[in-house]
Amino acid sequence: QKIYYYPSIDSTQNKCQELAKEGAPEGTLVVADQQTEGKGRLGRVWHSPPGANISMSLLLRPALELQKCPQLTLLTAVAVVETLHEFCGISAQIKWPNDILINGKKVCGILTELNAESDRIHSLIVGIGLNVNTLPEHFPEDVHGIATSLRIEKGEPLRRVPLLQQILTRLEELYDLYLAKGFAPVKKRWETYAVTIGKKVTIRTLQGSLSGYAEGIDESGVLLVRREDGSVTKVYSADVEI
Ligand code: BTN
C-alpha cells in the first residue's frame, strides 16, 4: 500500500476518493500537513492550518453489508481514543457518532464516506482530523470555546508522526479484530468511552430536532433514543446535544 503525503491539498478526503475510483488498494493512505478545503460532517468546513494537525484519509474496501458501515466509524473513534490514552495519557470521550472530546471540547472529528452500488461496497474512505498542536488563536471564531487540541490540553507540543503511526497500528488491530470477531467486542469498548449514552439528549438533524433519553447503540451503530411517550427512535446521522 502507498502513502501519499501533501504539504498542502484541498482535502485528503477528495484525493482519497480519486484514488479509490482509480482502483487503489485497501490501506492506501492520504496525509496532508495543511488542507485548504477540509470537509467536516453535514457539509461543514474542517479547519486544518499548516504545521498543526493530523489530517488523513484511509481507503478501506471491506466485504460488508452496507448497513454495517457505520460500525467502522465507531471503530475508528475507538482507535483514536485508545491511542490518545497510550500516547499521551489523555482520557478522551466519544460523543455519538464520532466526535472525540477532551473535557467536553472537540479534539478530533471523523468523516466516513461510502461508495457503493446497489448493496456492494466499492470503498469506504475514513477521514480523521485530529487537532494536535493547534493553538487557541489558530481556531476560527465559530469554534472558539468548543474546540481544543492535544497541545492545549497537555500544555506542550506533541510529535505528529509517531502519533499518526500509533493511530494506524491501533486502527489495523481493531479492524482485524472486527473482521474476525464482528462488531460486539468493538461496541463494548466504544460504550466505555461514550458520553452520550444514558443521558437526556437533543438531536438535531437537517429535518428538525427531537429530545429524549439516549439508550444506547444498536448492532449497526445507530443511536437509539427513547421518547417521552416510550417509543424508540433510531438516529442515523445528527448532531447531539447533551
Ligand atoms: C467532523 O465534522 O467532525 C469530521 C471532520 C473530519 C475532518 C477530516 S481531516 C482529514 C479528512 N479530510 C477532510 O477533508 N476531512 C477529513
Boltz pocket constraint, residues with backbone or C-beta under 6 A from the ligand:
constraints:
  - pocket:
      binder: B
      contacts: [[A, 10], [A, 11], [A, 12], [A, 13], [A, 14], [A, 35], [A, 37], [A, 38], [A, 39], [A, 40], [A, 41], [A, 42], [A, 44], [A, 46], [A, 48], [A, 54], [A, 55], [A, 56], [A, 57], [A, 98], [A, 99], [A, 108], [A, 109], [A, 110], [A, 111], [A, 127], [A, 128], [A, 129], [A, 130]]
      max_distance: 6.0
